[in-house]
């Protein structure tokens, strides 16, 4: 096993997951609006999406295929549109009277929404398609490397998102839940707008 390569992968994944992004913003929003249980389901959904992206990366490596940069930009573009939709939806829900929003709407977060935003996350798409293959030589066998890298991702992903859920859950007990939800919704919109601007520039000749 290449310990140095594995350590680099762990550090890269830690920075990638812990840094603010659409997944973190959705988990924070769900924790504030719907509670820890619903937020945990959201985190599990994003983990499921990660498994799909890992499988895609493995297929590309195994077939020695390269994804066209324009296709990657187009996928990221649609992902940004979905993230923007979630941000706008969260803000729209906050415009409801305070008493009406004390109980989170049934579609707030959850397994399938977590899965959808995990697949739509441009940051994760770029990582698994462009950077994940760089670490596949961590062991001598392709299958062992794939299992090890996938397991490390899942453990770190759930661990970091779990810490966010615990921290925001405690913070929401002291602060206005609507304020936390509003901040996370704005973060989603900022990410969506920035991603749209970048990917449109990539797609235009």
N, C-alpha and C positions, 0 to 999 in steps of 0.2 A: 504494500500500500504506500502511496505517495503522501506522506503526512503533511508536507509543506503545501501541496496542492489542496488537500482537504481543509487545512487551516485557512487557506485563502478563500476557499468556497464558503466556509462557515462565516468568516468575517464579511464577505460580500453579501451573503443572504441576510445576516443580521442587520446590516446597514440598509439593505433594500426593503426589508419588511418593516423595520422600526421607523423609517423615514415617513413623514406624512404623505399619504396618497389616497386614492379613492377607497381602497379596502379599509384602511384605518379610519377614514372619515365616516364610512358607512357603519362600521362597528361602533364608533363613538356615538353617532347619531342614534343608532338602535338601542344602545345601552341607556342613553339619556331618556329616550322616548318610551321604550318597551321593556326595559329591564335586562338583567344579566342573562336570563335563560334564552330569550329571543336573540340576544347578541351572540351567545355561544353557538346557536344554530346558524347564525349568519357566518361566523368564523368557520364552522364545519363546511358550510357551502363553498366558501372561498377555497378551502382545502381540496374539496372535490374538483373544483375548476383547475387547481394546480396540478392535480393528477392527470387531467386531460391534456394540459399544456406540456407536462413531462412526457406523456405518451407521444404527443406530436413531435417534440424535440427528438425523442428516441427514433421515431419513424424517419425523420429527416436525416439523422446520423446514419442509421442502418442502410438507407437507400442512397446515401451520399448525395442527396438532393440539396439544392440551395433555394431558399424562398426568395422570390423576386422582391427587391426593396419596395417597389410600388405596391405589391400585394400587402406587404407588411404595413405600409403607410395607410392603405385603405382599411385594413383591419383595425388599426389604431384609431382611424377617423371614426368608424362606426362605434368603437368602444367609447370614444370621447362624447359622442352624441348621446349614448345611453347614460353615461355618468352625468352629463348635463341635465338629462331628463330627471334623474334621481334627485339632483340638487334642487331643481325647480319644483318638483313634487314636494320635497321636504319643506321648502319655503312656503309653498301654497298651504300646506297643512298647518303651518305656524300662524297663518292669518286667521284661522278659526278662533273663536272665543276660547279663553284660557280654560274654562270649565269643560269645554268639549274636547280639549286636547289632553286633559289629565290622564285619560285612558288612551293608550296608543292605538292607532288604527290597525286592523288585522293584517294589513299588507306591509306594516313597518318591519323592515329587515326580514330575517328568516332564512331558511335553508336555500330556497330557490333564488331569492334575490342575491344572497351571498354568492351562489354559484354563478349567476349571471354577471355580476360585477367583477368576479374573479376572472371570467373569460374575457370581459371587456376591458380589463385593466391594461392600458398600453405599456406600463412599466413591466408587468409580468410577461406580457407577450414578447417584448423586446428581450428580456432576460433569458427566457427559455429557448427562444429561437436563435438568438445571436450569441449569448454568452454561456449558456448551459453546456453546449458541446465542448467548450474549452476545458471543462473539468472531467470529461468522461474517461480520461486516462488515469483517474485516481487509483484504480486497481488494474490488474492485468486482464481481467475479463469484463467484457462489455456489460453482461447481465448483472454482475456483482456491483459494478460501478453505478449502474442505473438504480439498483435497489438502494445502495448506500446514499447516493445523492438525493434520491426521492425521500428516503426516511429522514435524513437530516433536515430537508426543507420542511416536511410536515411537522416534525417536532418543534423546530424553531418558530414556524408560522403559528402553530397553536399556542406555544408558550408566550410569544410576544403579544399576540392578540388577546390572550387570556389576561396578561398584565394590564393591557389597556382597559379591558372590561372591568377588572377589579378596581383600577384607579378611577375610572370615570364613574363607576357605580358609587363609590364613596364620595367623589366630588359632587355628584348629582344630589346627594343627600344634604349638601350644604349650600349649593348654588341653585339658581333657577335652571331647571331642566330645559326650558325653552331657549335660554341663552346658549347653553351647550349645543343644543340641536341646531340653532341658527348658525353658530360658528362653523359646525361641521358641514352644514348645507352650503355655506358660502365657500368653504374649502373645496367641496365637490365642483361647484361652478367654476372656480378659479382654475382648477386642474383641467376641467373640460374645455374652457376657453383657450388656455395655453396650449393644450394638446391639439385642438382644432387648428389653431393658427400655425403650429409647427407642421402638422401633417398636410395641411392645404398647401403650404410652401413646398413641401416635398413632392406633392403630386403635380403641381403646376410646372409646365416646361420652362 
